[in-house]
Amino acid sequence: MPVVTNVEDLRQMARKRVAKAVFDYVDRGSYDEATLRANRADLDALHFRQRVAINVDQRSTRSTMAGQEVAMPVAIAPVGLTGLNWADGEMLGARAAEKFGIPFTLSTMSICSIEDVAGAVTKPFWYQLYVFRDRGFAASLIERAKAAKCSALVMTLDLQVQGQRHMDLKNGLTVPPRLTPGTLLDVMTKPGWVLNVLSGRRKSFGNLEGQIPDAKTLTTLGQWIGAIIIMTGVTALPLSDSHAQIGSIVHDPTEMVDKYLELDVKGVRLDAMSQEAQAPYVTWEHEPVWGRAVVITQYEVINDFKQWTVISQAEVIIPVEYKVLGSVYWERASFLSEPKVERVGFRIKIVGDRWRIAEPLLPPHIGQKRMINYVRQAILDEKDQARTGTLETLLDDLKKAKHEGPASAQTSH
């Protein structure tokens, strides 16, 4: 058994074991493969940001994707013909993803059917759909995914016309297949692969069967499947359709706003290194010196597209609602008699290849519990008696506001 250290090792193993026509189907792209090269270059350009002199005792890659807890923010993408690379490949891939704790996406062009994969796992998986001209057939696939309890429907939007795959033509991987002396010789040199594939449950596309009527438009898909819809192939924002493809080629704008607000609520912007922490989310380069901090109990990023303002293909305004208790001015505090809901419009635009906040630049909005902890620590660190008394009064005011505030006093979103 060879030593495997990275994905390239696995790729080279597959090249040696799998028939060339099937390997090239997975490994190569369409036409001159410009998009394939661009995708690889984009992935190669991603780097981890190094951080030093921090506590790494509780490090974790856990996150959420489409409302699902995952071991790390990665999903297995849909790959056609997986079951011809290895017998029952889609079933094995789904089991491995489930064991590791990440989503698995089953391709429309899979060898194992939706039902095969559903029977091989205990948790829901995602299903990728090509919207065929026969909308009734497309709807039948959605019904089967729904019956299999798929938790998300992955829509491929950038395949209006099928791309010409040059290597498939050269290898005879066409419909119907074209067997050439070269491909026959290649298959004969890989008897282990042949025997393995023949042992699989299926040898043809397991999903391309069955129909139901009354398939219409994208607006009914959520009703059909009762699950999250994920769209792939989105490379630009619509100018007029604010309910469909508002999104980034890198990440969702609401997710970006939420991450920035999470930092703000935790008081990161009070730190001397705050600009480094918030740099991935904002357009400004320097944080002003603020004379106050706003104390809040909750915030909510409005995900309803109908409440957004679409300025252009690369710029939108997303509302955020804060539940405000009052403000701390470092020497004193001013609290409202009861929490007040304030709505702020965050203007978001694409800078480079990702969304960033352009405005407004607000004072720090800190969670009530975190603000109390800050003042407590300031009291412990303060040497001046008069200053300590001022801070103690401020702490009393904060606690009083907490007791008089709503039951959900801790910051949430």
N, C-alpha and C positions, 0 to 999 in steps of 0.2 A: 504494500500500500504506500503510494508516494506521500511525501510530506506536503501538506497544503498550508500555505501561509497567507494567501490572499485570493481574490476573485480571479486574477489572471491565471493562477495555477489551476483553478477549476475549469477555466475556459480552455486551456491547453489540453487538459484531460478529456474534455468533451470533444475537442477537435479530433483526437486520436480514436475515440470510441464510437462516435456517432456518424452515421452516413453523411457525406458531405452536403447533399441537398438539404437535409433537415438541419444540420448545423448552420449552414449559411442562411437559412430562413430566419434563425434566431439572431445570428451574429451580424448580418448585413442589413442594408436599408434600401430605399427606393432611389431610382434615377442615379445621380452622381453622388448620393449620400451626403449632401451638404448639411442637411438637418441633423443627421447622425453625428457628423463631426462637430457641429455647433453644440449639440447636447453634451457630448463628451468634454468639450472645452469648457462649457459652463460648469460641469461637475468638478473638473480638475481645478477650476478657479476658486472653489469653495475651500476655506481653511478654518480651522478652529482658532478662536482667539485665546491666546495664552494668558493665564492669570497666575500670579505668584503670591507667596506669603499670605495665603488664605487657608481656612479650615477645609480640608478635603475628606474629613472623616465620614460625612454623610452624603457623599456625592451619589448622584443617581441620573440615569437617562430617561426615567419614566416621564410620561407626558400624556396628552389626550389628542386624539384625532377624530374629527367628526363626532364628538361626544363620547368616544370610546377610550377607556384607559388603555395605554400601550406601554410596553417595556422600553421602547424608544420611538421617536417620531419618524418611523420608516414603515412603509407598506410594500408588500410584494406586488409589483405591477402586473397587469394582464399580459400573458405571453401565449400566443397561439401554438398549437402542435406540441405542447409540453409532453403529452402522452406518447408522442413518437420519438422524443429524445430519450425517454425512459418509460417503461411500462407503468401505467397508472400515475404518470408524473404529476398531474394536477392534484390528485388525492394525496400523494406523498408531500407535495409542496404545501398544501393546506394544513396537513397535520404538523409539519415542521413549524409553520408560522404560528399555529395555535399553541404549540409547546413553548415557543420562544416568547409569545405575547404580543405579536404584531398582526395587522390585518393582512389577509390574503385576498387577491382580486382574481376571480375566474374570468378568462377571456370567452367572448362569444365563440371564437374559433378554437375552442379547446377540444381535446380528444375525449376526456372524461366529461360526462354530462353534469348539469347542475345537480341532479339528483344523486349521481355517483359521489360527488364531493360532499354534499350535505350528509350522506350516510357515513362518510369517513371522519367527520369532526363532530365535536359536541357544542361548539360555539358558532355564531353567525359569521359568515364571510361576505365579502363584497362581490358584486357581479358587474362586469363591464359589458355595455350594450352598443352594438352598431345599429343605427336606425336604418333599417332596410326600406326600400321603396314599398314593399308589402308591409304596411303598418299593422295589419292584423297579425302577421307573423311576429313582428317586433313586440307587439302587445302580448303574444303568447309566451315569449321568452320572459317578459316582465312578470307575468302571472306565475310562471314556474319558479322564478327567483323569489317571488313573494311567498309561495308555498314552501320553499326551502328555507324561509326565514332569513334571507340575506338582509343585512343591516344597512347597506348602502348600494345605490345604483350609480355606476361610473359611466357617464355619457361621453363618448368620443365624438367631438364636434368638427374635427379638421380632416375628415375623410369623405368630403362630398364626391370626389372622384378618386377611384383607386389608383394608387401610385404604381408605376411600372418598376418591378423589382428585377434588375438586370441579372442577378445571380440565379434567381429562380428560373428564368428563361433558359439560361445556359445549363443549369443542372437538370432541366426537364421537370421541375416542380410546378406543373401547370395543371389545369383542369380541362380535359382529363390528363393524367400524368403522361409524360413522354419519356420512355425508357431508352436511353442511349447506351452504346457499348461502354462508355466511360462511367456512367452511373451504375450500370450493372456490375462492372468490375469493382467499383468502390464498395458496393453492398456486399459482394462476395468476400472482400477482405475484412469484413467486420461481422463475422458469424455470431459473436457474443451479443452484439446489438440486435441482430435479427431475431435470435432466440428470445432475448429479453422482451422486445416489442410484441412478439407473437404471444407471449405469456400474459399480456395485459388484457384488461376487461374489454377494451374497445380498440378498433383500428381505424375508425373514421370519426368525423365531427359529431360528438354526442349531443350537441345542443340544437342542431339544425333540423328540427322536426316539430310538428304541431302548430296549430294556428287558433286564434280567437278573433272575433270581429270587434268593430267599434274602437279602433285605435285612431286617435286624432292628433293632438298636439302636445308639446312639452308641458303645457299648463296642467295636464291631467296626470302626468307621470307620478307626482307625489301621492295622488289619490290611489293610483293603481298599486304602487308598491308599499306605501305606508312607511317609507324609509328616507334617509338622507340621499340627495342627489348630488353627486360630485361630477364636475365637468372638466374634461381634459381637452387640450388643444386650444385653449383660450389664449390668444396672443395680443388682443387689443380690447379696449372697453367700447361698448356701444354708445353711440351719440344720443339715442333717444329711448332705448329700452332699458329703463332703470330697474326692472324686476328680474333680469336674467343674468347677465354675465359680468356684473360688477365684481371685479377681482383683479389680482395682480399676476404677472407671469411668475412671481416668486412666492407670494403669500397673500392671504386675505387681509384687506385693509382694517376690518374690525378686529382681527386678531392682533394686528400691530398696535392699534390704539389701546387695546386691552392690556397688552404687555407693558406699554409705557405707563398706563395708569396704575398697574400693579406696583411698579417701581416707585411711583409718586406716593401712593398710599403708605408704602413701607418707610417713607422718609428718606429715600435714597438721595433726593435732590438737596437735602440739607448737608450732605457729605461733601468734602472737598473734591472728591473724585467723581462727583455726580455726572459731569459732562461725558466722561468715558462710558458710564453705564447707559446713559440715554442716547448716546450718539447714533446707534443704529435706527432710532425711531424718529428723529427730529431733523430739521434742516438748519437750525441755528447752531452756532459754534461756541457761544459763550452764554452761561447762565447768569442773569442779573443778580445783584444783591437785593434780596427781598426784605422788607421790613415787617412782614407778617407771614403766617401760615394759616391756611383755612383748615378747620377741623371738620371732618365729615364722618358719617356713619355708614354710608353706602354710596356706590356709583353703579351706573348701568350704561353700557354702550348699546345704542339702539341698532338692532340688526334688521329692522324692517326697512327694506329698500325704498318703500313708498315715502318714508319720512326723510330720505336723503335728498340732497341737492346735487345733481350731476352738472358740473360746470363744463367739463370737456371729457375727452377720452382718457385723460390722465389726471383728472382733478375732481374730487367730490367733497362734499361737506357732510360729516357724520355727526348726528347729535349725541351728546352724552349728558345724562342726568345725574346730578349730585344731590345727596341729602345732607345739607349743611347744618352744623350746630353753631358755628360762629368762627371767630378768628383769634389767633394768639399773636400779640405784638411784641413778644419777648419780655416786655416789662409788665404787661397786663394782658387780660383776656376780655373779649366781648362776646357773650353768648346770647343766642336768640331764646325767646321763651319756649319755643318748640321748634323742632327741625323744619327746615325750609327746603323745598325741592327747587334746584336751579338747573336750567338747561343751557348747555354751551355747545355751539357748533364748532367741531374740529375740522379745519380745512386740511385735506389730505391730498398729496399729489405724488406722482411717480418721479423719483429722482434716480437716474440710472436704470436699474432693473427692479426697484422695490419701492413700496409706499413709504412716505415719511410725513410727519406732521409739519405743516407750514405755519399754522397759527391756530388758536391764540397761544401766546406764551403767558401762562397763568402762574400766580404764586403757588408754592407747594400746597397740594391738597392731601393732608395726612389723616390717616385713620385715627380715631379717638384713642383707642387703646395704645397705639404706637406713640402718640403724642404724650400721653401720661407717662410712658416709660422714659421718653426723652427728658421730660422735666424732672423725674425722679433721679435720673443719672446726673443731670445738671446740678441738683441739690447736693449730691454726694461729692461732686468735683469742685463745688464752689467754696472758696476760702473766705470771702468777704461776708461778714455777718448780715449786713443790711441787704446785700444782694440775695443771700440765702432766704431771708424773710420774704422778699418779693417773689421768689420762686415758689416758696411754700404756699403763699396766697394763690398764686397761679395754679398750683397743683390742686388746691381745694376747689377752685372754680371749675377746673376740668372734671374732677370727681363729681361735683354737684351736677354739672351738666349731664354727666353719664347717668346718674341716678334719676334725673328728671327726664331723660331722653327716652326713646322707644325701647322696647324689650330687646330688639336685635341691635345691641349697642356696638358689636364688633363689625368692623368693615367687611363687607361682602359685595359680590357682584355676580 
